[in-house]
Amino acid sequence: MNFYEFHDNSPFESKWTYAVKIHPTSHAFDWCCTACGRAQETPSGSFMVTVEGGTSYPDFLGCGAYPFLIVSDRVVAAWNKNGINVFRIFSVEVSHVLESQLKLTSAPKYYRVEICGECRVDFAESGASIQSICERCGEITIAIPYIKHFAILEGSWDGNALFRDQRYFPCVNFCTDLVKDICQSEGFSNVRFKALSSGTASRR
């Protein structure tokens, strides 16, 4: 079994529209760490989005306002059908369209997906080293800010088909061959898979 990082492929496929702004319809989660200054303001659940550009709605909707995983109802249904249910979903409605001929009425039903499966990223194998960790909020500073190829720490994967490093990389999505195969067999649009540095899965 192999591991993959996956996300929308919007930077490489201009035909797909893209979420450029979020309009919360749930309580906004707003906080700032008094120790390191890290701040965040995101909706706790559902929200609406303004999309921009493109000529079609994709199954995996890119989100420039915040790196949410937003997928169509087709994706959620396929994952559930194949026994993949280790995630929570929140409604995402397309409320505005900019610089595109797309119609609001033709938008698919979208969901924000919050993956519950867990793992830990291996910093050393991923080519990064920790410089500091905030003692209050746990924010890390690494020597290489952008990791090109993630690796999973041996024995940290919980066995689920969808998973994240919930502690240090909560917005980076990982999966197994099963998720990749489903997406490819169903022909889901605008999704990109990148094999991780560690070749095989190691379950805890």
N, C-alpha and C positions, 0 to 999 in steps of 0.2 A: 504494500500500500504506500502511495506517495502523498506528500503534502504540497499544497499550492497556496500562494497568496492570490486573492482575486479582488477585482474592483471593476468599475465601469471603464469602458474603452473610449470615452468621449474625446480625449485629446488626439486620438488617431482616426476618428470617424466623424467627420463634420456633418453628416446627414442627420444625426440624432440631436433633438432638442436637449437643453441643459437647464437645470434648476439654478437660477442665479440669486434668488432671494427667498428667504423663509418668512412665513407669517404664522406665528404660533397660534394654535387654537387650544393649547393646554397650558398649564402653569409653566412659566419660564424659570429655568434653573439658573440662577445668577449668583456667582460667588467670586471672591478674590482672596488669594492666600496672602496674609499679612507678612509672611516671612520672605517669600521669593517673588511676590508680585504677580504670580500666575493668575489669570482671570479667565472666566468662561461664562457665556450666557447662551443657553440652548433650551429649546422646548423639552419638557419632561416626557411628552407623549406625542400626540398628533399635531400636525401643522399643515398649512397650505404653502404652495410654492408658486413663484413666478418663473416661467420657463422662457428661454430665449434662443432664437436661431433654429437651425435645422429644418428638415422637411418631414420628419417622422418622429413618432413617439417610440422610445426603446423599451425593452423589458427591464434593463438596468439603467436607471436614470442618474446621470452624473449630477453632483451637487457641489457647486462652488462656494456656497455660503458656509458650509460645514461638511466634513466628509461622512455624511450619513450613508448607510447602505439602503437605497431606495429601489424596490423592485415591483414589478407588476403582479397582479393577482395570479397570473399564469405561473409565475415562478413559485409563489407560495403554495399553490395547489399541487404542483409537481413535487415539491419537496415533501409536503405532507403525505402525498400518495405513496412515496417511496420510504416512508417511515422516518423522515428527517423533520423533527419538530422541536429541536433544542434552541428555540428562539421565541422572542415576543414580537408582536407586530402592532403598529399604530397607523391609523389612517393618514394618508397624504393626498391632499386634493390639489389639482392644478387650478389656480384661481385667475392667473393672468398670463397672457402670451405676448412676448415682445419680439419685434423684428423677425416674424415668421408668419406664414400663411396658415399655420395649424389652427384648428378649431378646438375650443375648450370641450365641446361635446364629443370629440373623437379621442380624448385622452383615456387611456386605460385606468382601471382602478389601481392606485399605487399604495404601497405600504412601506413604512420605515421598519427595518428589521434590526432588532437588537439581539445579537447572538449570545447564547448563554454557555456554550461549550468553552472549555478552558485549556490553556497551555502556558508555557513560559518561553520567551524568546531567549536564545543563547547569544549573549552579546559578543562573546569572543568569536564564535563561529560565524556570526553575522558581520564581522569586521568592524565592530565598534567597542569602545571601552568607556566605562562610566567615569565621568570627571567629578560629579557631585550629585547628591540626592537631598532634596529639601526635607528636613526633619519634620516639618509640619504637614505638608500635603503629599510628599512622596514624589514630586516632580523631579525628573532626572535630566542631567546635562551629560551628553555623550560626546566623545571626541570627534566622531563623524556624524553630523546632524542628520544626514540622509542615508539610510541603509538601502543598498541596492539589492541585496539578496539576503532574506531572512533565513535563519536556521532555528529549529525548535530544540529547546533544552531536553536532553535525554531523560526519558521517564516522566516528563511533565504533561504530556497530552492525556486528556481524560477519556479518550475513545470515541468522542462524538464526531460526526461528519462535518460539522461547522464549529469553529472554535476561534478564540481570540486570546491574546495575552491581556487579560482584563486589568491587570495592574499597571503595566507600562505602555502598552500599545492598544488601548481600547477601541481605536477606530480603524485598526488594520484587521482585515478579514482573512481567515485561513480555512482551508477545506481539504477533504480527501478526494480520491479518484471518483467516488460515488457522485459527489456534487458536480464535479467537472463533466462526468459522463452524462448525467441527466441534462445539464445545460446544453451540451452539444447535441444530444439526441433529440431534444425538444426544439432545438433551433432558436434558443433565446438570444436576443440581440443585445449588442453593446456590452459584452462582458469579456474580460481579459484574465487569463490565468498565467501565473508565473511559478514554475517549479522552485521549491525552496532549496537552499544549499545542502541541507541534509537529505539524502536520497530516499530514506524509508522511514515509516512511522515507528515511533517508540512509545508504547502505551504505559501509563503508570499503574 
